[in-house]
Amino acid sequence: MNGRSLEPAELDAIATARFTAIVHAPYLATVLAAMTFVRQPGLDTLAVDTRLRVYVDPAVVGRWTTVELAGVLLHEALHVIRGHHHRQTTSGFSASLYNVASDLEINDDLFRAG
C-alpha cells in the first residue's frame, strides 16, 4: 500500500457510505460507482476532481457518520454532474468564491432532498 491508498477500515467506511448514497439517490449510481479514492491527510473534508478522483482526509472518515459521509459523496458527485470544475475555470471568478457559491447551490438541493 502506498501513502496515498486508503486503509482497509477507511475503504470499508467509504464503501458503506457509497452504498448508502446509491440507495438514497440511485440516479447518481453511475457517478458514485466510478469514483476512486485517494488518501489526502490534512484536507479536513473530501474533494473531487474532473476525473472522479475523490481526495479523502482519513480523519473525517473516522469522525463522520455513514449518513454524513454519504451526503458528502453525493455533494461531490453533484459538483461533477453540474460541471462546476469547467464552469469555474471559464467564469473568471476567484476559485474560492466560486467554490462557496457552487457548494451553496448543491447543499440547498441536498437539504430539500433529505
C-alpha positions as CSV (number, residue, x, y, z in Angstrom):
1,M,0.0,0.0,0.0
2,N,1.4,3.4,-0.9
3,G,1.0,6.6,1.2
4,R,-2.0,7.7,-0.9
5,S,-4.0,4.5,-0.6
6,L,-6.8,4.3,1.9
7,E,-6.5,1.8,4.8
8,P,-8.9,-1.2,4.9
9,A,-11.1,0.4,7.6
10,E,-11.3,3.6,5.6
11,L,-12.2,1.7,2.5
12,D,-15.0,-0.1,4.4
13,A,-16.4,3.2,5.7
14,I,-16.3,4.7,2.2
15,A,-17.9,1.6,0.6
16,T,-20.8,1.6,3.2
17,A,-21.3,5.4,2.6
18,R,-21.2,4.9,-1.2
19,F,-23.9,2.2,-0.9
20,T,-26.0,4.4,1.4
21,A,-25.7,7.3,-1.2
22,I,-26.7,5.0,-4.1
23,V,-29.8,3.8,-2.1
24,H,-30.8,7.4,-1.4
25,A,-30.0,8.7,-5.0
26,P,-29.9,5.8,-7.4
27,Y,-29.9,8.2,-10.4
28,L,-26.3,9.1,-9.3
29,A,-25.2,5.4,-9.0
30,T,-23.0,5.6,-12.2
31,V,-21.1,8.6,-10.9
32,L,-20.8,7.2,-7.4
33,A,-19.6,3.8,-8.6
34,A,-17.0,5.4,-10.9
35,M,-15.3,7.4,-8.1
36,T,-11.8,6.3,-7.0
37,F,-10.5,7.4,-3.6
38,V,-7.1,9.0,-2.8
39,R,-5.9,9.4,0.8
40,Q,-5.2,13.1,1.5
41,P,-4.4,13.8,5.2
42,G,-4.9,17.3,6.3
43,L,-7.7,18.2,3.9
44,D,-10.3,18.1,6.6
45,T,-13.0,17.1,4.1
46,L,-13.4,15.4,0.8
47,A,-12.8,16.9,-2.7
48,V,-13.4,15.7,-6.2
49,D,-11.6,16.4,-9.5
50,T,-12.9,16.2,-13.0
51,R,-11.7,12.6,-13.3
52,L,-13.8,11.5,-10.3
53,R,-10.9,11.1,-8.0
54,V,-12.1,11.8,-4.5
55,Y,-9.5,13.1,-2.2
56,V,-10.3,11.9,1.3
57,D,-8.9,13.1,4.7
58,P,-8.8,9.9,6.8
59,A,-9.6,12.0,9.9
60,V,-13.1,12.8,8.6
61,V,-13.8,9.2,7.7
62,G,-13.3,8.3,11.4
63,R,-15.2,11.3,12.6
64,W,-18.3,11.4,10.3
65,T,-21.2,9.0,10.4
66,T,-22.1,6.9,7.4
67,V,-25.0,9.2,6.6
68,E,-22.8,12.3,6.8
69,L,-20.1,10.6,4.6
70,A,-22.8,9.5,2.1
71,G,-24.1,13.1,1.9
72,V,-20.6,14.4,1.2
73,L,-20.2,11.8,-1.6
74,L,-23.5,12.9,-3.1
75,H,-22.3,16.5,-2.8
76,E,-19.0,15.7,-4.6
77,A,-20.9,13.8,-7.3
78,L,-23.1,16.8,-8.0
79,H,-20.1,19.0,-8.5
80,V,-19.1,16.8,-11.4
81,I,-22.6,16.3,-12.8
82,R,-23.2,20.1,-12.8
83,G,-19.9,20.9,-14.5
84,H,-18.7,23.1,-11.7
85,H,-15.0,22.5,-12.4
86,H,-15.3,23.5,-16.0
87,R,-17.5,26.5,-15.3
88,Q,-15.2,27.8,-12.6
89,T,-12.2,27.7,-14.9
90,T,-14.0,29.6,-17.6
91,S,-16.0,32.0,-15.3
92,G,-13.3,34.5,-14.4
93,F,-14.4,34.3,-10.8
94,S,-11.9,33.5,-8.0
95,A,-11.7,29.8,-7.3
96,S,-12.6,30.1,-3.6
97,L,-15.6,32.4,-4.2
98,Y,-16.9,30.1,-7.0
99,N,-16.4,27.0,-4.7
100,V,-18.5,28.6,-1.9
101,A,-21.3,29.6,-4.4
102,S,-21.3,26.1,-6.0
103,D,-21.3,24.4,-2.5
104,L,-24.4,26.5,-1.6
105,E,-26.1,25.7,-4.8
106,I,-25.6,21.9,-4.2
107,N,-26.4,22.0,-0.5
108,D,-29.8,23.6,-0.8
109,D,-30.8,20.8,-3.1
110,L,-29.4,18.1,-0.8
111,F,-31.2,19.6,2.2
112,R,-34.5,19.6,0.3
113,A,-34.0,16.0,-0.7
114,G,-33.4,15.0,2.9
